[in-house]
């Protein structure tokens, strides 16, 4: 496989990259998915970021298409793999979701390559010819006809020389607390109040989301600001600081909240929760105005309705957070750049400004963006240039798989 050639190479195996690889392979492409960690799912699994937040249309609006079906089938086969107890949407057991994503990808013929870091790109004219990776096998060159950048940080596009802008939000390390006596616990809002009165560890309040296991909860509460997510020393410092915060949060809960006396940290996330880094500049920069106005586009390939959610200590620790009145479309033009004929973006590195990014970066839109990117990459194999790919056939194919493209 190493030093090999493929129709489509997907860089990054988070939710969006996994859906892109599955969709491209389903369309008949020879697909290689390159992932630096040990599993698929990204923030949803390795980052322990749950629930998979859904807003609009009874809580299911932004998850349509194959992503919705994948989650439903996982829950049907494994009733204990997810719970809808949380107000924001289903919380999945990370281990169940890892296996489900992997098994679905393999069933569609996706070739997986774990433990591989992208270190560069070979470019010829307006095309990326190959990506360079490093692994335990040494350095390798992977050639492809179409590349999907699902790295989150826009690594592939940046290595190739695409223009980027860099944003920054607070960085978090999620953790899982077990040993909770739910029968003795107050309501979630009361738990948050008790934690706050005990003296928060940082400027964040307590965001607790119940795990499918009755004695466990995901904790989204650690956070540090002003750390560069593209700098290894800053990432190291953020990881150390957030892990320390996790233990101090546990201490507050054990001392001040009934039901938490015997609680313990079952796991801190293997992957740090980076919210924002590079925004690759595409043919259309999705703007805060687009999001707030609920705009639709002729080339809409996904819809989203997650709140504007800019993390930081401003506004008494609340940052900028507010819901949207309606969903908005994401245009295909935000997934392609002017510079490259064979690079498609998906996930949080798509072309969006700081405000729009804070909404579209979430995992629920990632399902839809990934499926669109995957189908587009397969269609581009015969069309030749991703920049002028006809969107009507792409939209039609997405609708066949249940994608939600029309405004409510």
C-alpha positions as CSV (number, residue, x, y, z in Angstrom):
1,X,0.0,0.0,0.0
2,X,2.8,2.5,0.8
3,X,4.1,4.5,-2.1
4,X,0.8,3.5,-3.8
5,X,-1.7,5.3,-6.1
6,X,-5.5,5.7,-5.6
7,X,-8.5,7.3,-7.2
8,X,-9.3,9.3,-4.1
9,X,-7.2,9.9,-1.0
10,X,-9.0,11.3,2.1
11,X,-6.7,12.9,4.6
12,X,-8.2,12.6,8.1
13,X,-10.6,10.1,9.6
14,X,-12.9,12.2,11.7
15,X,-16.6,12.2,11.1
16,X,-16.4,14.2,8.0
17,X,-13.4,12.4,6.5
18,X,-14.9,9.0,7.2
19,X,-18.2,9.9,5.6
20,X,-16.3,11.3,2.6
21,X,-14.4,8.0,2.2
22,X,-17.5,5.9,2.5
23,X,-19.4,8.0,0.0
24,X,-16.6,8.0,-2.6
25,X,-16.1,4.3,-2.3
26,X,-19.8,3.7,-2.6
27,X,-19.7,5.6,-5.9
28,X,-17.1,3.1,-7.1
29,X,-13.8,4.9,-6.4
30,X,-10.7,3.3,-5.1
31,X,-10.3,5.1,-1.8
32,X,-7.5,5.4,0.7
33,X,-8.2,7.0,4.1
34,X,-5.2,8.2,6.0
35,X,-5.6,8.8,9.7
36,X,-2.9,9.7,12.3
37,X,-4.6,8.1,15.3
38,X,-5.9,4.6,15.9
39,X,-9.6,4.9,15.0
40,X,-12.1,6.7,13.0
41,X,-14.5,9.3,14.3
42,X,-12.1,12.1,15.3
43,X,-13.7,14.3,18.0
44,X,-16.7,12.0,18.3
45,X,-14.6,9.1,19.4
46,X,-10.9,10.0,20.1
47,X,-12.0,13.5,21.4
48,X,-14.9,12.1,23.5
49,X,-16.9,15.1,22.2
50,X,-20.5,14.1,22.8
51,X,-23.4,14.5,22.2
52,X,-23.6,14.8,18.5
53,X,-25.5,18.0,18.6
54,X,-28.6,18.4,16.5
55,X,-30.8,21.5,16.1
56,X,-34.0,22.2,14.2
57,X,-36.9,20.0,13.0
58,X,-37.3,18.1,16.3
59,X,-33.6,17.8,16.9
60,X,-32.7,15.9,13.7
61,X,-32.6,18.6,11.1
62,X,-28.8,18.7,10.4
63,X,-28.3,15.0,10.4
64,X,-29.7,13.6,7.2
65,X,-28.4,11.3,4.5
66,X,-26.1,8.4,5.2
67,X,-24.9,9.8,8.5
68,X,-28.4,9.7,10.0
69,X,-28.8,6.1,8.7
70,X,-25.5,5.0,10.1
71,X,-26.4,6.2,13.6
72,X,-29.9,4.7,13.5
73,X,-28.5,1.3,12.4
74,X,-25.9,1.4,15.1
75,X,-28.5,2.1,17.7
76,X,-30.8,-0.6,16.3
77,X,-28.1,-3.3,16.4
78,X,-26.6,-2.1,19.7
79,X,-29.4,-0.5,21.9
80,X,-26.9,0.5,24.5
81,X,-24.6,2.3,22.1
82,X,-26.3,5.7,22.3
83,X,-28.8,7.7,24.4
84,X,-31.1,10.6,23.5
85,X,-31.4,11.7,27.2
86,X,-29.4,14.9,26.6
87,X,-31.4,17.9,25.3
88,X,-28.8,18.6,22.6
89,X,-29.0,15.2,20.8
90,X,-27.7,11.6,21.1
91,X,-24.7,10.8,23.1
92,X,-22.9,7.8,21.6
93,X,-20.6,5.4,23.3
94,X,-17.2,6.2,21.7
95,X,-16.1,2.6,21.5
96,X,-19.3,1.5,19.7
97,X,-19.0,4.4,17.3
98,X,-15.4,3.7,16.6
99,X,-16.3,0.1,15.6
100,X,-19.4,1.1,13.6
101,X,-17.5,3.7,11.5
102,X,-14.7,1.3,10.9
103,X,-16.9,-1.6,9.9
104,X,-19.1,0.5,7.6
105,X,-15.9,1.9,5.9
106,X,-14.4,-1.5,5.4
107,X,-17.7,-2.9,4.1
108,X,-17.7,-0.2,1.4
109,X,-14.2,-1.1,0.3
110,X,-12.4,1.9,1.9
111,X,-8.7,1.1,2.5
112,X,-7.6,2.4,5.9
113,X,-4.1,3.5,6.9
114,X,-3.8,4.4,10.6
115,X,-0.7,5.7,12.4
116,X,0.3,7.9,9.5
117,X,1.0,11.6,9.7
118,X,0.9,13.9,6.6
119,X,4.1,15.9,6.3
120,X,3.8,17.5,2.8
121,X,2.4,17.6,-0.6
122,X,3.8,17.2,-4.2
123,X,2.2,19.7,-6.5
124,X,2.3,19.9,-10.3
125,X,0.6,23.0,-11.8
126,X,-3.0,23.1,-10.5
127,X,-3.0,19.6,-9.2
128,X,-1.8,17.9,-6.1
129,X,0.1,14.8,-7.3
130,X,0.8,13.1,-4.0
131,X,1.0,13.5,-0.3
132,X,4.0,12.7,1.9
133,X,3.4,10.7,5.1
134,X,5.6,9.5,7.9
135,X,4.9,6.4,9.9
136,X,6.6,3.5,11.6
137,X,7.4,2.3,8.1
138,X,9.3,5.4,7.4
139,X,8.5,8.1,4.8
140,X,6.1,7.3,2.0
141,X,4.5,9.0,-1.0
142,X,0.8,8.4,-1.7
143,X,-0.4,9.4,-5.2
144,X,-4.0,10.2,-6.0
145,X,-6.2,11.7,-8.6
146,X,-8.5,13.6,-6.2
147,X,-7.7,14.5,-2.6
148,X,-10.1,15.3,0.2
149,X,-8.7,17.5,3.0
150,X,-10.5,16.4,6.2
151,X,-7.6,17.1,8.5
152,X,-9.5,19.7,10.5
153,X,-6.4,22.0,10.5
154,X,-6.4,22.1,6.6
155,X,-3.0,20.4,6.6
156,X,-3.1,19.0,3.1
157,X,-4.3,22.3,1.5
158,X,-1.8,24.3,3.5
159,X,1.1,22.0,2.6
160,X,0.0,22.3,-1.1
161,X,0.1,26.1,-0.8
162,X,-3.6,27.1,-0.7
163,X,-4.2,30.4,1.0
164,X,-5.5,30.1,4.6
165,X,-6.6,32.3,7.4
166,X,-6.0,31.3,11.0
167,X,-8.5,31.7,13.8
168,X,-8.3,30.7,17.5
169,X,-10.8,29.6,20.1
170,X,-10.4,28.0,23.4
171,X,-9.0,24.5,23.5
172,X,-10.6,21.7,25.6
173,X,-9.8,18.2,26.7
174,X,-13.0,16.2,27.2
175,X,-13.1,13.5,29.8
176,X,-15.4,10.7,30.9
177,X,-16.4,10.4,34.6
178,X,-17.8,7.1,35.9
179,X,-18.9,5.7,39.2
180,X,-21.8,8.2,39.5
181,X,-24.8,7.3,41.5
182,X,-27.5,8.7,39.2
183,X,-30.3,7.9,41.7
184,X,-28.8,10.4,44.1
185,X,-27.9,13.0,41.6
186,X,-29.8,16.3,41.3
187,X,-31.0,17.5,37.9
188,X,-28.3,18.5,35.4
189,X,-28.9,22.2,35.8
190,X,-28.7,21.8,39.6
191,X,-25.4,19.9,39.3
192,X,-24.1,22.9,37.3
193,X,-25.2,25.3,39.9
194,X,-23.6,23.4,42.7
195,X,-20.3,23.2,40.8
196,X,-20.4,26.9,40.1
197,X,-21.0,27.7,43.7
198,X,-18.1,25.5,44.7
199,X,-15.7,27.7,42.7
200,X,-15.2,26.8,39.1
201,X,-11.7,25.6,38.0
202,X,-11.7,28.1,35.2
203,X,-14.1,30.6,33.5
204,X,-16.2,27.7,32.1
205,X,-19.4,26.4,33.7
206,X,-20.0,22.7,33.9
207,X,-21.3,21.1,30.7
208,X,-22.3,17.5,31.6
209,X,-23.8,15.1,29.1
210,X,-24.9,11.7,30.2
211,X,-23.2,8.7,28.7
212,X,-25.3,5.6,27.6
213,X,-23.9,3.8,30.7
214,X,-26.0,4.9,33.6
215,X,-23.1,5.7,35.9
216,X,-21.1,7.8,33.5
217,X,-21.1,11.3,32.0
218,X,-19.0,13.2,29.4
219,X,-17.5,16.4,30.7
220,X,-17.0,19.5,28.5
221,X,-15.5,21.9,31.0
222,X,-11.7,22.2,30.7
223,X,-10.5,25.1,28.6
224,X,-7.4,27.2,27.9
225,X,-7.2,30.2,25.6
226,X,-4.4,31.8,23.6
227,X,-2.7,28.6,22.6
228,X,-1.7,28.1,19.0
229,X,-3.3,24.8,17.7
230,X,-0.6,24.7,15.0
231,X,2.3,24.8,17.4
232,X,3.5,21.6,19.1
233,X,4.7,23.3,22.2
234,X,1.4,25.1,22.7
235,X,-0.5,21.9,22.1
236,X,1.6,20.2,24.7
237,X,1.0,23.0,27.2
238,X,-2.7,23.0,26.5
239,X,-2.9,19.2,27.1
240,X,-1.1,19.4,30.4
241,X,-3.2,22.3,31.6
242,X,-6.5,20.8,30.6
243,X,-5.7,17.4,32.2
244,X,-4.9,19.2,35.4
245,X,-8.2,21.0,35.2
246,X,-10.1,17.7,34.7
247,X,-8.8,16.4,38.0
248,X,-9.7,19.6,39.8
249,X,-13.2,19.5,38.4
250,X,-13.6,15.9,39.6
251,X,-12.5,17.1,43.1
252,X,-15.2,19.8,43.2
253,X,-17.9,17.4,42.1
254,X,-16.9,14.7,44.6
255,X,-16.9,17.2,47.4
256,X,-20.0,19.2,46.6
257,X,-22.5,17.2,44.5
258,X,-24.5,14.2,45.8
259,X,-24.0,11.1,43.8
260,X,-20.5,12.0,42.8
261,X,-18.7,10.9,46.1
262,X,-17.3,7.7,44.5
263,X,-16.9,9.1,41.0
264,X,-13.6,8.8,39.1
265,X,-12.1,9.8,35.8
266,X,-12.5,6.7,33.5
267,X,-10.7,8.4,30.6
268,X,-9.3,11.7,29.4
269,X,-9.6,12.0,25.6
270,X,-6.7,10.7,23.5
271,X,-7.2,13.7,21.2
272,X,-7.2,17.3,22.3
273,X,-10.3,19.3,21.4
274,X,-9.1,22.0,19.0
275,X,-12.0,24.1,17.8
276,X,-10.4,26.4,15.3
277,X,-7.1,26.7,13.4
278,X,-6.8,27.2,9.6
279,X,-9.7,28.2,7.4
280,X,-8.7,27.4,3.8
281,X,-9.9,30.1,1.5
282,X,-12.3,28.8,-1.1
283,X,-14.3,30.1,-4.0
284,X,-16.9,31.2,-1.5
285,X,-16.2,32.2,2.1
286,X,-19.2,31.2,4.1
287,X,-19.9,34.3,6.3
288,X,-21.5,35.0,9.6
289,X,-24.0,37.0,7.6
290,X,-24.8,33.9,5.5
291,X,-25.4,31.9,8.7
292,X,-27.4,34.5,10.6
293,X,-29.6,35.2,7.6
294,X,-30.3,31.5,6.9
295,X,-29.1,31.9,3.3
296,X,-29.6,29.3,0.7
297,X,-27.4,28.9,-2.4
298,X,-27.9,27.5,-5.9
299,X,-25.1,25.1,-5.1
300,X,-26.1,24.1,-1.6
301,X,-24.7,20.6,-0.7
302,X,-25.5,20.6,3.0
303,X,-27.5,22.4,5.6
304,X,-26.7,23.3,9.1
305,X,-28.4,25.0,12.0
306,X,-26.1,24.7,15.0
307,X,-25.7,27.9,17.1
308,X,-23.0,30.5,16.7
309,X,-20.6,29.3,19.4
310,X,-17.3,31.2,19.7
311,X,-15.5,29.9,22.8
312,X,-13.6,32.3,25.0
313,X,-13.7,34.1,28.4
314,X,-15.5,37.1,27.0
315,X,-19.0,37.8,28.2
316,X,-18.4,36.4,31.6
317,X,-17.1,33.2,30.2
318,X,-19.9,32.7,27.8
319,X,-18.0,33.9,24.7
320,X,-20.4,34.5,21.8
321,X,-23.3,32.0,21.8
322,X,-26.8,32.2,20.3
323,X,-29.1,30.0,18.4
324,X,-30.3,30.6,14.8
325,X,-33.8,31.2,13.7
326,X,-33.4,29.0,10.6
327,X,-31.0,26.7,9.0
328,X,-28.5,27.8,6.3
329,X,-27.1,26.2,3.2
330,X,-23.4,25.4,2.7
331,X,-22.4,26.0,-0.9
332,X,-20.2,23.6,-2.8
333,X,-18.0,26.6,-3.6
334,X,-16.9,26.6,0.1
335,X,-15.4,23.2,-0.4
336,X,-13.1,24.0,-3.3
337,X,-10.2,26.4,-3.8
338,X,-9.3,28.6,-6.8
339,X,-5.8,27.1,-6.9
340,X,-6.4,23.4,-7.2
341,X,-8.3,21.3,-9.7
342,X,-8.3,18.2,-7.5
343,X,-8.6,19.2,-3.9
344,X,-11.9,19.2,-2.0
345,X,-12.3,20.4,1.6
346,X,-14.6,19.0,4.3
347,X,-15.1,19.4,8.0
348,X,-14.0,22.4,10.0
349,X,-11.3,23.5,7.5
350,X,-13.8,24.5,4.8
351,X,-13.9,28.1,3.6
352,X,-15.7,30.0,6.3
353,X,-15.1,33.1,8.4
354,X,-14.7,33.1,12.2
355,X,-18.4,33.4,13.0
356,X,-19.7,31.0,10.4
357,X,-17.0,28.5,11.3
358,X,-18.2,28.5,15.0
359,X,-21.5,27.0,13.8
360,X,-20.5,24.8,10.8
361,X,-17.5,23.2,12.6
362,X,-19.7,20.8,14.6
363,X,-20.0,17.1,13.9
364,X,-23.6,17.1,12.8
365,X,-22.9,19.3,9.7
366,X,-19.7,17.2,9.3
367,X,-21.7,14.2,8.4
368,X,-23.4,16.0,5.6
369,X,-20.3,17.9,4.4
370,X,-18.3,14.6,4.3
371,X,-20.9,12.8,2.2
372,X,-21.1,15.7,-0.2
373,X,-17.3,15.8,-0.5
374,X,-17.0,12.1,-1.1
375,X,-19.6,12.0,-3.9
376,X,-18.1,15.1,-5.5
377,X,-14.6,13.5,-5.4
378,X,-15.9,10.4,-7.2
379,X,-17.8,12.5,-9.8
380,X,-14.6,14.6,-10.4
381,X,-12.7,11.5,-11.5
382,X,-14.6,11.6,-14.8
383,X,-15.3,15.3,-14.9
384,X,-11.6,16.3,-14.3
385,X,-11.8,19.6,-12.4
386,X,-13.5,19.9,-9.0
387,X,-13.8,23.7,-9.4
388,X,-16.4,23.6,-12.1
389,X,-18.0,20.3,-11.2
390,X,-21.8,20.5,-12.1
391,X,-23.6,20.6,-8.8
392,X,-27.0,19.5,-10.0
393,X,-25.9,15.8,-10.4
394,X,-24.2,16.0,-7.1
395,X,-27.3,17.4,-5.4
396,X,-29.4,14.7,-7.0
397,X,-27.1,12.0,-5.8
398,X,-27.2,13.4,-2.3
399,X,-31.0,13.5,-2.3
400,X,-31.1,9.9,-3.3
401,X,-29.2,9.1,-0.1
402,X,-31.6,11.2,2.0
403,X,-29.6,14.4,2.3
404,X,-31.4,17.5,3.5
405,X,-30.7,20.3,1.0
406,X,-33.9,22.4,0.9
407,X,-34.8,25.2,3.4
408,X,-37.4,24.4,6.0
